[in-house]
């Protein structure tokens, strides 16, 4: 919690200067809520309680992520990169470290296949040609 409070205070001071005011905390809370697409926004009072370290107040993982995204934005990083986060990948081809994959993963439509992949074409349904072939073969074979 200490690190999150320090990060929050650092962001505040970069945006608004050394003097902490409720008006600025309310504005920062609204910005963080927009970043995290939160339906019920955080309040300036909540952020104030985090900065002061009051017991019973702790940063949620959603707030920590919003703080990190806002930090990256302040450093001039574009929104897609600011929201990027590392994941464990299994690949058919080697990818260099620090590779960013843009796209929404989907489950392969092959029967019994549980592999998720990022399609290279909007209509791509299968993660591989062999999975697509197997699916066609099963569709063509007579039932019973």
Buried (B, 14 or more C-beta within 10 A) or exposed (E): EEEBBEBBBEBBEEEBEEEBEEEBBBBBBBBBBEBBEBEEBBBBEBBBBBBEEEEEBBBEEBBBBBBBBBBBBEEEBEEEEBBBEEEEEEEEEEEEEEEEEEEEEBEBEBEEBEBEBEBEEEEBBBBBEEBBEBBEEEEEEEEE
